[in-house]
Amino acid sequence: MRLILAVALGSAAGGVVRFLLSAWIEQRSATSFPWATLLVNLSGSLLLGFLATWTYEVAGVPADLRALLTTGLCGGYTTFSTFSLETVALAEEGLFGRAAAYIALSVVLSVLGAYAGILGARHLVSLRAT
């Protein structure tokens, strides 16, 4: 139960930080390019890479603190960081083909999934309008 509470607390904090940082970046950006999402994904990947390595390699880091910082905080901030860390892990194991497949499948299928969701929602909206 402690681990679940740690993840929940970290997720809440990560989500709030993402919301505030994204809003701050979007207010200062004069372009339609999604800078906020890009910067959140980059900083989240950097942070998760650091925290995952540090908490696993430093003796005495409690499991609930590790879960709060990695799965919770970084996961609430951006799940792209998990994707990035898993891709690096595959590459470090020498599984470059799997890493490339994971990248390609994740990006292509996620974009297709988002598009399918948009089409589904639009279809339901059109049914409701008739």
Order of alpha helices (4+ residues) and beta strands (2+ residues): alpha-alpha-alpha-alpha-alpha
